[in-house]
């Protein structure tokens, strides 16, 4: 995650971000915080697109695409977002992790859970 994305997530209230740049870098490089950082980024993206009238909750490949591009990509929020190859790969990996972790973290029934 880029430091600018971390700052945006903090400003939007999705994460508590340290004011000190060094502590922010430590947060980004932490061994334990990445799941929280990813979840905050995904929630921010879902909310941003929802405010624009587009529901991405059941479109994990599009969400993966936007995660890799940042919030909206070049076109901004629009009615027909399409997944990239990278987004599809991210969604496939997330689905695999979901299947492997069922019963450990709870079951999502193979669907992306809102964070």
LUMLOFI-230817 format. One record per residue (C-alpha): residue number from 1; residue in one letter; x, z negated, y negated. Coordinates in steps of 0.001 Angstrom, whole numbers. Layout:
N
+-----+-----+---------+---------+---------+
!   n ! res !      px !      pz !      py !
+-----+-----+---------+---------+---------+
! NUM !   A !       X !       Z !       Y !
...
+-----+-----+---------+---------+---------+
// end
This chain:
115
+-----+-----+---------+---------+---------+
!   n ! res !      px !      pz !      py !
+-----+-----+---------+---------+---------+
!   1 !   X !       0 !       0 !       0 !
!   2 !   X !    1258 !     828 !   -3476 !
!   3 !   X !    1675 !   -1892 !   -6066 !
!   4 !   X !    -842 !     -90 !   -8315 !
!   5 !   X !   -3469 !    -258 !   -5566 !
!   6 !   X !   -2749 !   -3949 !   -5099 !
!   7 !   X !   -3168 !   -4507 !   -8852 !
!   8 !   X !   -6466 !   -2571 !   -8859 !
!   9 !   X !   -7818 !   -4603 !   -5936 !
!  10 !   X !   -6870 !   -7791 !   -7758 !
!  11 !   X !   -8459 !   -6654 !  -11031 !
!  12 !   X !  -11657 !   -5700 !   -9166 !
!  13 !   X !  -11803 !   -9110 !   -7472 !
!  14 !   X !  -11223 !   -7938 !   -3892 !
!  15 !   X !   -7979 !   -9899 !   -3565 !
!  16 !   X !   -6243 !  -12786 !   -5240 !
!  17 !   X !   -3056 !  -11110 !   -6461 !
!  18 !   X !    -113 !  -13092 !   -7815 !
!  19 !   X !     662 !  -12408 !  -11478 !
!  20 !   X !    4386 !  -12416 !  -10725 !
!  21 !   X !    5654 !   -8973 !   -9604 !
!  22 !   X !    8092 !  -10499 !   -7116 !
!  23 !   X !    5307 !  -12464 !   -5427 !
!  24 !   X !    3168 !   -9316 !   -5373 !
!  25 !   X !    5944 !   -7467 !   -3534 !
!  26 !   X !    6195 !  -10369 !   -1087 !
!  27 !   X !    2454 !  -10073 !    -447 !
!  28 !   X !    2848 !   -6355 !     268 !
!  29 !   X !    5779 !   -6993 !    2615 !
!  30 !   X !    4220 !   -9976 !    4383 !
!  31 !   X !    3981 !  -10013 !    8173 !
!  32 !   X !     545 !  -11654 !    8078 !
!  33 !   X !   -1330 !  -10157 !    5108 !
!  34 !   X !   -1693 !   -6426 !    5994 !
!  35 !   X !   -5108 !   -6785 !    7703 !
!  36 !   X !   -6471 !   -8503 !    4587 !
!  37 !   X !   -4945 !   -5866 !    2311 !
!  38 !   X !   -6408 !   -3012 !    4369 !
!  39 !   X !   -9821 !   -4692 !    4554 !
!  40 !   X !   -9906 !   -5193 !     780 !
!  41 !   X !   -8929 !   -1567 !     203 !
!  42 !   X !  -11603 !    -282 !    2603 !
!  43 !   X !  -14276 !   -2539 !    1080 !
!  44 !   X !  -13337 !   -1366 !   -2417 !
!  45 !   X !  -13587 !    2274 !   -1327 !
!  46 !   X !  -16938 !    1734 !     400 !
!  47 !   X !  -18339 !     -27 !   -2662 !
!  48 !   X !  -17000 !    2590 !   -5089 !
!  49 !   X !  -18578 !    5475 !   -3184 !
!  50 !   X !  -21806 !    3519 !   -2631 !
!  51 !   X !  -22133 !    3032 !   -6395 !
!  52 !   X !  -21806 !    6821 !   -6646 !
!  53 !   X !  -24659 !    7259 !   -4156 !
!  54 !   X !  -22569 !    8120 !   -1094 !
!  55 !   X !  -22668 !    5847 !    1974 !
!  56 !   X !  -19440 !    6050 !    3990 !
!  57 !   X !  -20063 !    3093 !    6296 !
!  58 !   X !  -20688 !    5294 !    9351 !
!  59 !   X !  -18058 !    7888 !    8401 !
!  60 !   X !  -14774 !    6259 !    9433 !
!  61 !   X !  -12793 !    9537 !    9376 !
!  62 !   X !  -13762 !   10096 !    5729 !
!  63 !   X !  -12960 !    6465 !    4955 !
!  64 !   X !   -9584 !    6911 !    6673 !
!  65 !   X !   -8979 !   10017 !    4575 !
!  66 !   X !   -9738 !    8147 !    1377 !
!  67 !   X !   -7578 !    5216 !    2484 !
!  68 !   X !   -4651 !    7610 !    2803 !
!  69 !   X !   -5414 !    9326 !    -546 !
!  70 !   X !   -6603 !    6367 !   -2659 !
!  71 !   X !  -10193 !    5661 !   -3654 !
!  72 !   X !  -11545 !    9177 !   -4323 !
!  73 !   X !   -8993 !   11942 !   -3880 !
!  74 !   X !   -8811 !   14824 !   -6378 !
!  75 !   X !  -12555 !   15606 !   -6483 !
!  76 !   X !  -13816 !   12130 !   -7291 !
!  77 !   X !  -17032 !   10840 !   -5747 !
!  78 !   X !  -19148 !   13751 !   -4502 !
!  79 !   X !  -21982 !   14292 !   -2037 !
!  80 !   X !  -20026 !   15989 !     760 !
!  81 !   X !  -16660 !   14321 !    1433 !
!  82 !   X !  -14850 !   15721 !    4462 !
!  83 !   X !  -12197 !   14082 !    6626 !
!  84 !   X !   -8619 !   15293 !    6725 !
!  85 !   X !   -6525 !   15423 !    9877 !
!  86 !   X !   -4868 !   12186 !    8711 !
!  87 !   X !   -8272 !   10540 !    8184 !
!  88 !   X !   -9375 !   11562 !   11664 !
!  89 !   X !   -6176 !   10087 !   13123 !
!  90 !   X !   -6724 !    6827 !   11232 !
!  91 !   X !  -10327 !    6638 !   12502 !
!  92 !   X !   -9214 !    7317 !   16079 !
!  93 !   X !   -6580 !    4587 !   15844 !
!  94 !   X !   -9099 !    2126 !   14336 !
!  95 !   X !  -11583 !    2882 !   17120 !
!  96 !   X !   -8891 !    2278 !   19725 !
!  97 !   X !   -7965 !   -1050 !   18110 !
!  98 !   X !  -11642 !   -1977 !   18021 !
!  99 !   X !  -12026 !   -1296 !   21752 !
! 100 !   X !   -8847 !   -3173 !   22623 !
! 101 !   X !   -9828 !   -6196 !   20557 !
! 102 !   X !  -13452 !   -6515 !   21670 !
! 103 !   X !  -14089 !  -10080 !   22630 !
! 104 !   X !  -11029 !  -11218 !   20698 !
! 105 !   X !  -12259 !  -10711 !   17130 !
! 106 !   X !  -15897 !   -9936 !   17943 !
! 107 !   X !  -17542 !   -6715 !   18995 !
! 108 !   X !  -18337 !   -3888 !   16613 !
! 109 !   X !  -20039 !   -1747 !   19234 !
! 110 !   X !  -17481 !     957 !   18460 !
! 111 !   X !  -18569 !    1194 !   14816 !
! 112 !   X !  -16736 !     256 !   11685 !
! 113 !   X !  -17838 !   -3159 !   10500 !
! 114 !   X !  -18274 !   -3814 !    6799 !
! 115 !   X !  -15544 !   -6129 !    5576 !
+-----+-----+---------+---------+---------+
// end
